[in-house]
Each structure stands twice: as structure tokens, then as C-alpha cells.
């Protein structure tokens, strides 16, 4: 479940639970901004 505070308080949408979350402390969320060429993502 997404943190309700993060849901509407950012420049970019929160995204889905980060599949690379094991490299972070706590729950992280990944929103891919583009996957063309070099992938760019926003991690919350």
C-alpha cells in the first residue's frame, strides 16, 4: 500500500513499489519517466 502522504505531494506521481527495493531502507517507489534510450526514473 502506498504511503498516503507521498501520493499527492510531489512533482511526479509516486509510481509502483520499487522492484529494486532491497537496495533501499524502507519502502521505495519507482516511476519510470522514460525507457527510450537511457532510462530515466524517479525514486521516492
C-alpha positions in Angstrom: 0.0 0.0 0.0 1.4 3.4 -0.9 2.1 6.0 1.7 -0.9 8.4 1.5 1.4 11.4 2.3 3.5 10.7 -0.8 0.6 10.0 -3.0 -0.2 13.7 -3.9 2.8 15.6 -2.6 5.4 15.6 -5.3 6.4 16.8 -8.8 6.0 13.3 -10.3 3.5 10.6 -9.4 4.8 8.1 -6.8 4.8 5.1 -9.1 4.8 1.4 -8.2 6.6 -0.4 -5.4 10.3 -0.4 -6.5 11.4 -3.9 -7.7 15.0 -2.9 -6.6 13.7 -2.1 -3.1 16.2 -4.4 -1.4 18.8 -1.7 -2.0 16.8 0.9 0.0 15.9 1.2 3.6 12.1 1.1 4.0 9.7 1.1 1.1 10.6 2.8 -2.1 8.6 3.6 -5.2 9.7 3.7 -8.8 8.1 5.9 -11.5 9.8 5.4 -14.9 9.7 8.8 -16.7 11.1 7.3 -20.0 12.5 4.0 -21.1 13.6 5.1 -24.6 17.4 5.4 -25.0 18.7 6.0 -21.5 16.1 5.0 -18.9 15.1 7.8 -16.5 13.2 7.1 -13.3 12.1 8.9 -10.3 12.5 7.0 -7.0 10.6 8.1 -3.9 
